Amino acid sequence: MNLQAIIALPRTLAIAGTLLLAGCVSYSGSNLVSGVSTAADVEATMGKPAETRALAGGGSVWYYPRGPIGRHTYVVTLGADDVVRGVDQRLAEEYFKQVVPGTSNMKQVRELLGPPHEAARYARQKRTVWQYRTLRVAERRLFFVDFSDDGVVLEVLNKHDDRFEDGPSDSARP
């Protein structure tokens, strides 16, 4: 474990312990039942969403990014009747594959993955980059989406996150 991880550990444990003791907020919403749980159940279980989006024809999507150290974004889809239709963890390969350079745009990526963990603007390169921290099995990963000035995806990068390694950096790792 590196020094940054050791320093952050007590704070992380304190936050996790507080949430467990409080018992009021679920990390993933795993106790929510599609077709049964309501919007009130979602909020009581997972807290207030970081972002919401209305769906055409009624219903809504609620986003729960579990950061800043979390590597999951849970998305709860509610029907027009405010009943849960589904709960998905969106920072996963099946969703990353839907982000297509030259085709996808900022709005579509935000709707698909939710708010990014970090966003940066590179004016000289005329691009904006969104970063999502992710996991692949037990491996920490970073998923980057680069957008042109007109909001279209230029490229995507899914790489190993070597910031938490004990050994030397492995930036060439895919």
Backbone as a ProteinNet text record, in pm:
[ID]
protein_1_A
[PRIMARY]
MNLQAIIALPRTLAIAGTLLLAGCVSYSGSNLVSGVSTAADVEATMGKPAETRALAGGGSVWYYPRGPIGRHTYVVTLGADDVVRGVDQRLAEEYFKQVVPGTSNMKQVRELLGPPHEAARYARQKRTVWQYRTLRVAERRLFFVDFSDDGVVLEVLNKHDDRFEDGPSDSARP
[TERTIARY]
85.3	0	89.9	60.5	144.4	102.7	181.3	160.8	25.8	-15.1	-144.4	-258.9	-253.3	-358.6	-361.3	-244.2	-236.1	-293.3	-261.3	-311.3	-463.5	-515.6	-659.7	-740.2	-676.9	-748	-830.6	-778.1	-861.1	-986.2	-971.2	-1086.5	-1189.8	-1143.2	-1232	-1306.5	-1234.7	-1297.3	-1398.2	-1366.9	-1459.9	-1588.7	-1576.1	-1693.9	-1777.1	-1711.1	-1782.1	-1850.7	-1781.8	-1840.3	-1961.2	-1953	-2065.3	-2186.5	-2165.2	-2276.1	-2335.9	-2251.8	-2301.3	-2379.6	-2328.3	-2397.7	-2529	-2527.9	-2650	-2757	-2715.6	-2808.5	-2915	-2896.2	-3002.4	-2974.8	-2853.5	-2820.8	-2754.6	-2804.9	-2747.8	-2655.5	-2541.9	-2444.6	-2499.8	-2558	-2597.7	-2748.3	-2827.7	-2971.6	-3011.6	-2929.4	-2954.2	-3083.3	-3137.1	-3261.6	-3385.7	-3365.9	-3478.6	-3529.9	-3662.5	-3725.1	-3797.9	-3758.2	-3824.7	-3972.6	-4056.7	-4200.6	-4268	-4188.5	-4244.4	-4198.7	-4066.9	-4012.1	-4052.9	-4070.5	-4113.4	-3999.1	-4024	-3926.4	-3893.2	-3992.1	-3968.7	-3876.5	-3894.4	-3806.9	-3663.6	-3649.1	-3515.8	-3446.4	-3515.6	-3454	-3423.2	-3511.1	-3486.1	-3368	-3351	-3244.6	-3111.3	-3113.1	-2988.5	-2957.3	-3051.8	-3032.3	-3078.3	-3049.6	-3086.9	-2993.2	-3046.2	-2959.2	-2871.1	-2755.8	-2665.6	-2722.8	-2800.2	-2854.9	-2979	-3076.2	-3196	-3220.3	-3293.2	-3326.8	-3467.1	-3550.5	-3686.4	-3683.1	-3767	-3778.8	-3899	-3890.8	-4003.5	-4118.5	-4236.2	-4351.9	-4367.4	-4293.9	-4303.1	-4189.6	-4177.7	-4069.6	-3944.1	-3844.7	-3719.8	-3605	-3485.7	-3363.5	-3290.1	-3248.9	-3175.4	-3034.1	-2933.9	-2793.1	-2731	-2660.1	-2591.7	-2444.6	-2359.7	-2216.5	-2162.8	-2091.4	-2040	-1893.1	-1867.3	-1732.3	-1714	-1602.4	-1496.4	-1406.5	-1405.4	-1319.7	-1393.9	-1526.5	-1605.2	-1585.5	-1606.1	-1585.4	-1712.1	-1824.6	-1954.2	-2046	-2132.4	-2242.4	-2368	-2457.1	-2582.7	-2688.4	-2766.1	-2871.1	-3003.4	-3095.5	-3228.3	-3325.2	-3395.3	-3496.3	-3633.3	-3711.5	-3846.1	-3948	-4060.6	-4169.1	-4247	-4343	-4426.6	-4504.7	-4524.1	-4593.9	-4501.1	-4375.4	-4273.2	-4238.4	-4254.1	-4214.9	-4085.4	-3994.4	-3864.3	-3881.5	-3814.8	-3812.9	-3680	-3575.1	-3445.4	-3339.8	-3237	-3119.5	-2998.1	-2914.5	-2797.5	-2671.7	-2560.7	-2428.1	-2372.4	-2361.1	-2330.8	-2182.6	-2093.7	-1951.3	-1899.9	-1944.2	-1913.3	-1890.7	-1817.5	-1780.6	-1900.5	-2011.9	-2128	-2177.3	-2158.9	-2199.1	-2087.5	-1961.4	-1849.8	-1848.6	-1885.7	-1886.1	-1987.8	-2082.9	-2184.7	-2137.5	-2021.3	-1964.1	-1877.2	-1925.5	-1863.5	-1803.8	-1670.7	-1608.5	-1671.1	-1693.1	-1750.5	-1901.1	-1962.8	-2107.5	-2172.5	-2123.5	-2181.6	-2150.7	-2237.9	-2214.3	-2222.4	-2192	-2188.5	-2319.8	-2429.3	-2560.6	-2582.3	-2551.7	-2570.5	-2480.9	-2355.3	-2262.3	-2309.1	-2351.8	-2399.8	-2523.6	-2614.3	-2733.9	-2698.3	-2598.7	-2558.4	-2480	-2376.6	-2284.3	-2308.1	-2381.2	-2401.3	-2291.1	-2290.4	-2189.4	-2049.3	-1950	-1812.2	-1753.6	-1651.4	-1580.9	-1500.8	-1441.7	-1363.9	-1389	-1379.8	-1391.4	-1283.2	-1222.3	-1117.7	-1137.6	-1109.6	-1119.6	-979.2	-948.5	-819.4	-844.7	-841.7	-878.6	-790.6	-659.7	-569.8	-597.9	-635.2	-666.2	-812.5	-888.4	-1030.8	-1104.1	-1084.5	-1151	-1176.5	-1275.1	-1310.5	-1296.3	-1240	-1219.9	-1295.9	-1375.1	-1443.6	-1374.2	-1354.8	-1290.6	-1387.6	-1395.8	-1474.9	-1382	-1382.1	-1305.1	-1389.6	-1328.3	-1404.6	-1330.1	-1395.4	-1334.5	-1359.9	-1262.8	-1281.4	-1238.8	-1335.3	-1316.9	-1257.9	-1134.1	-1075.7	-969.9	-959.3	-858.4	-917.2	-848.3	-891.2	-859	-956.9	-941.8	-985.5	-944.5	-989.2	-1048	-1165.5	-1230.8	-1240.1	-1175.1	-1172.9	-1256.3	-1331.4	-1406.3	-1364.8	-1309.2	-1266	-1371.1	-1414	-1515.2	-1456.3	-1501.5	-1463.6	-1544.9	-1514.3	-1588.6	-1737.3	-1772.6	-1914.4	-1981.1	-1909.6	-1969.4	-1969.7	-1901.3	-1897.2	-1775.2	-1791.7	-1681.7	-1570.4	-1448.5	-1332.2	-1264.5	-1247	-1183.1	-1218.3	-1199.4	-1218.1	-1091.6	-1062.7	-946.5	-987.5	-963.7	-993.7	-861.3	-803.9	-669.6	-661.4	-556.2	-526.7	-497.9	-550.4	-524.9	-408.6	-290.7	-170.9	-141.6	-231.8	-208.9	-211.2	-262.8	-274.9	-180.7	-82.3	13.1	126	179.6	295.3	424.7	426.3	547.1	553.8	643.3	659.2	535.2	519.4	405.7	409.3	291.4	279.5	184.4	224.7	134.4	110.1	189.1	169.8	65.8	17.9	-77.8	-212.5	-275.1	-402.4	-515.8
-116.9	0	123.3	221.7	340.9	441.3	544.7	642.8	713.1	749.3	816.5	728.5	601.4	509.1	492.9	487.8	473.5	597.1	714.6	839.1	848	804.9	814.1	706.9	599.5	486.9	524.8	596.7	629.2	708.8	804.5	884.8	797.1	710.5	620.8	529.3	472.9	384.7	459.8	583.4	663.1	690.5	726.6	752.5	625.8	514.7	388.2	346.8	362.7	326.5	411.2	540.2	629.6	588.4	556.7	513.8	382.4	290.2	161.9	179.9	262.7	285.9	359.1	453.5	528.1	437.3	344.7	247.8	307.8	431.5	497.4	502.8	478.9	491.4	363.3	310.2	191.4	235.5	170.1	204.2	175.4	57.4	13.6	6.6	17.4	2	-142	-235.9	-378.2	-429.8	-356.7	-398.6	-346.7	-264.5	-212.9	-321.2	-327.4	-432.3	-367.9	-407.2	-355.8	-391.6	-293.3	-315	-302.4	-286.4	-278.1	-150.9	-128.9	-13.6	116.6	220.6	350.7	452.1	569.4	677.8	712.8	709.1	736.4	630.4	504.5	396.9	419.4	462.8	488.3	596.4	705.9	816.6	777.5	699.7	654.7	559	479.9	379.6	436.7	517	562.1	709.5	782.2	925.4	1003.9	1133.1	1218.5	1189.6	1183.3	1158.9	1279.7	1253.1	1360.6	1435.2	1363.7	1421.2	1341.6	1408.2	1340.4	1384.1	1299.3	1330.3	1278.6	1362.7	1322.7	1240.6	1139.2	1056.1	1099.4	1085	1115	1022.1	1074.9	992.1	966.1	1036.9	1020.1	934.5	933.3	858.7	943.1	887.4	960.4	864.1	919.4	843.9	920.8	849.1	909.5	853.3	941.7	901.3	909.9	803.3	794.6	758.4	857.9	828.1	809.3	701.7	671.2	708.1	835.2	887.6	973	1036.3	1051.7	929.2	840.4	722.8	602.4	612.6	502.4	486.7	367.8	338.2	281.5	329.3	284.4	404.1	398.6	492.6	409.2	415.8	341.5	432.3	375.6	449.2	379.3	455.8	403.1	460.1	372.2	414.7	397.9	506.8	507.3	526.9	457.2	474.4	600.9	634.1	752.2	742.9	620.6	598.1	603.7	644.3	653.4	518.3	412.2	278.3	240.6	176.2	138.3	40.9	70.7	-18.9	-94	-36.5	-103.2	-23.9	-95.4	-34.8	-96.2	-12.1	-60	9.3	-64.2	-6.6	24.5	153.8	195.1	202.7	201.9	209.6	68.6	11	-127.6	-137.5	-240.6	-260.6	-255.3	-316.4	-319.9	-179.2	-84.1	53.8	131.7	105.4	173.9	145.4	25.1	-12.7	67.9	129.9	209.5	352.1	389.5	521.6	508.7	565.8	544.7	675.3	677.8	797.5	832.7	963.4	1011.3	1000.9	933.6	913.5	965	920.2	959.9	1105.7	1169.9	1307.9	1321.6	1440.6	1464.6	1427.6	1469.1	1441.7	1291	1217.1	1071.8	1004.6	1049.1	989.9	1020	1141.9	1178.8	1098.3	1080.2	999.8	853.4	803.8	663.7	637	718.6	691.9	777.8	886.9	978.6	1082	1161.5	1267	1208.6	1271	1221.3	1253.4	1177.2	1206.8	1335.3	1353.9	1474.7	1517.5	1647.4	1701.2	1806.7	1809.8	1908	1962.8	2091.4	2158.1	2188.7	2150.7	2176.9	2267.4	2397.4	2496.1	2488.6	2473.3	2469	2348.6	2237.7	2117.4	2114.4	2213.3	2223.1	2094.8	2052.9	1932.2	1941.3	1864.8	1848.1	1699.7	1667.3	1527.3	1498.9	1392.5	1344.5	1217.4	1206.4	1086.7	1016.4	885.2	800.2	697.3	687.2	582.2	455.5	343.6	220.1	101.2	-12.1	-139.3	-241.9	-324.7	-442.5	-558.5	-634.8	-736.2	-663	-686.5	-616.4	-515.4	-489.8	-397	-256.8	-160.5	-21.4	27.7	94.1	141.7	287.3	353.4	488.3	483.4	541.1	548.6	695.8	735	873.6	886.7	996.7	1028.8	1169.1	1181.7	1310.8	1360.2	1485.3	1545.3	1661.2	1679	1795.5	1914.8	2032.9	2152.4	2143.7	2064.1	2051.2	1937.8	1882.5	1785.4	1642.2	1611.1	1474.8	1402.6	1274.7	1196.7	1184.9	1226.4	1212.8	1078	1041.3	914.2	872.8	744.7	691.2	614.4	611.5	541.1	471.4	342.6	262.8	202.8	254.9	213.5	176.7	105.4	68	194.4	202.6	315.3	278.8	327.2	288.3	379.2	468.9	559.3	487.2	365.8	293.5	174.6	170.6	60.3	84.6	-22.9	-12.2	-0.6	-62	-65.9	51.5	41.6	148.8	163.8	281.8	311	223.7	184.5	101.5	170.1	285.3	366.5	304.4	206.5	144.8	34.4	2.8	-106.8	-67.7	-154	-116.8	-108.6
0	0	0	-83	-88.1	19	35.6	141.5	129.3	7	-11.6	35.5	2.9	43.7	194.7	257.9	403.1	472.3	419.8	477.9	463.1	350.2	324.1	397.2	440.7	501	623.5	723.3	840	803.3	710.9	669.2	599	510.6	438.2	534	629.7	728.6	814.9	850.3	930.6	854.1	726.9	644.4	628.8	596.9	579.6	708.7	820.3	950	982.8	953.3	978.2	896.5	769.7	684.9	732.5	773.6	823.1	952.2	1041.1	1167	1145.7	1054.1	1027.3	969.1	887.3	830.5	741.2	701.3	626.1	476.8	436.4	295.6	246.7	137.4	75.7	-36.3	-48.5	-152	-291.2	-310.3	-444.1	-467	-363.5	-380.5	-404.4	-359	-385	-322	-225.6	-163.3	-237	-339.7	-417.9	-511.7	-527.4	-608	-726.4	-847.7	-968.5	-964.8	-999.1	-1002.4	-866.9	-761.2	-625.7	-553.9	-548.4	-476.4	-544.9	-464	-514.9	-508.7	-565.3	-560.4	-415.3	-328.1	-186.1	-125.9	-166.6	-118.8	-165.8	-290.7	-346.8	-265.7	-241.7	-168.2	-24	37.8	175.3	180.8	75.9	71.6	26.3	-80.8	-143.5	-121.4	-64.2	-44.9	-166.3	-165.4	-279.1	-395.7	-517.4	-633.2	-662.6	-720.9	-761.8	-881.2	-961.9	-1084.5	-1121.9	-1182.8	-1232.7	-1376.6	-1449.3	-1588.5	-1615.3	-1674	-1710.1	-1838.4	-1844	-1963.2	-2045.7	-2176.7	-2264.5	-2227.5	-2218.4	-2185.6	-2036.4	-1954.1	-1808.7	-1755.7	-1627.4	-1565.4	-1555.7	-1489.7	-1471.5	-1444.8	-1454	-1425.9	-1317.5	-1212.6	-1102	-1101.2	-1087	-1091	-951.3	-915.1	-786.3	-807.2	-841	-850.5	-708.5	-688.1	-553.8	-547.8	-533.8	-530.2	-407	-389.8	-487.4	-501.2	-402.2	-414.4	-470.4	-479.1	-532.9	-681.7	-730.3	-872	-935.1	-886	-935.9	-952.2	-1051.6	-1063.7	-1082.7	-984.5	-991.9	-1052.2	-1143	-1211.6	-1183.5	-1126.6	-1095.5	-1197.6	-1267.2	-1364	-1300	-1301.5	-1243.9	-1354.8	-1344.5	-1440.1	-1410.2	-1495.8	-1476.1	-1345.1	-1295.4	-1168.5	-1047.6	-1068.1	-962.8	-900.9	-977.7	-933.3	-1005.8	-932.4	-987.6	-1103.5	-1214.4	-1330.8	-1338.9	-1277.2	-1279.2	-1204.7	-1159.2	-1095.9	-1164	-1223	-1297.4	-1248.5	-1251.7	-1227.1	-1365	-1397.4	-1533.7	-1568.1	-1471.4	-1504.1	-1526.8	-1637.7	-1673.3	-1823.5	-1863.4	-2004.2	-2098.6	-2060.2	-2149.7	-2184.7	-2094.2	-2121.5	-2190.8	-2154.1	-2219.2	-2369.1	-2408.3	-2550.8	-2631.4	-2563	-2631.3	-2660.9	-2606.5	-2633.3	-2758.6	-2870.3	-3000.5	-3053.5	-3073.4	-3131.6	-3266.9	-3287.9	-3413.2	-3418.6	-3322.8	-3323.5	-3195.7	-3080.3	-2951.9	-2922.5	-2843.2	-2803.2	-2651.3	-2600.6	-2455.9	-2387.9	-2445.4	-2386.1	-2373.8	-2479.6	-2477.4	-2374.1	-2364.8	-2268.3	-2126.3	-2102.5	-1968	-1931.1	-2025.7	-1999.7	-1973.9	-2043.4	-2031.2	-1902.7	-1876.2	-1765.5	-1641.5	-1657.4	-1546.3	-1539.8	-1433.1	-1422.8	-1408.9	-1474.4	-1462.6	-1325.6	-1286.8	-1161.5	-1175.3	-1291.4	-1318.7	-1462.4	-1485.5	-1620.9	-1637.6	-1754.6	-1782.5	-1923.2	-1938.5	-2068.3	-2117.2	-2241	-2304	-2424.5	-2399.4	-2501.2	-2625	-2607.5	-2723	-2812.1	-2750.9	-2828.5	-2871	-2825	-2854.7	-2816.5	-2691.1	-2642.1	-2493.4	-2451.5	-2311.4	-2280.7	-2164.3	-2126.6	-1997.4	-1999.8	-1879.7	-1834	-1703.5	-1646.5	-1551.3	-1566.7	-1477.7	-1414.5	-1283.1	-1215.4	-1216.2	-1250.8	-1266.8	-1207.3	-1208.6	-1169.1	-1278.7	-1303.9	-1388.8	-1300.5	-1254.7	-1151	-1031	-992.4	-877.4	-921.1	-1049.9	-1101.3	-1114.2	-1056.4	-1069.2	-1209.4	-1272.5	-1409	-1417.2	-1524.2	-1557.1	-1697.1	-1714.8	-1844.9	-1879.9	-1989.6	-2034	-2161.4	-2171.6	-2292.8	-2334.4	-2455.4	-2509.7	-2609.1	-2590.2	-2676.5	-2754.5	-2878.3	-2957.4	-2908.5	-2962.1	-2923.1	-2956.3	-3056.3	-3089.5	-3011.1	-2911	-2820.4	-2867.9	-2976.9	-3029.5	-2972.3	-2940.6	-2885.3	-2988.4	-2949.5	-3036	-3015.3	-2887.6	-2856.5	-2714.7	-2687.9	-2554.2	-2516.4	-2389	-2337.6	-2209.3	-2202	-2083.8	-2040.1	-1930	-1891.2	-1744	-1711.2	-1573.5	-1492.9	-1371.2	-1282	-1191.8	-1225.6	-1151.7	-1032.2	-999.5	-886.6	-751.9	-747.3	-621.7	-612.8	-701.9	-704.4	-605.9	-549	-460.6	-541.4	-658.6	-740.9	-835.7	-934.1	-1032.3	-1119	-1172.3	-1258.5	-1383.7	-1428.3	-1547.8	-1644.4	-1693.9	-1776.5	-1913.7	-1953.8	-2085.1	-2079.8	-1963	-1948.2	-2009.3	-2086.8	-2151.4	-2053.7
[MASK]
++++++++++++++++++++++++++++++++++++++++++++++++++++++++++++++++++++++++++++++++++++++++++++++++++++++++++++++++++++++++++++++++++++++++++++++++++++++++++++++++++++++++++++++

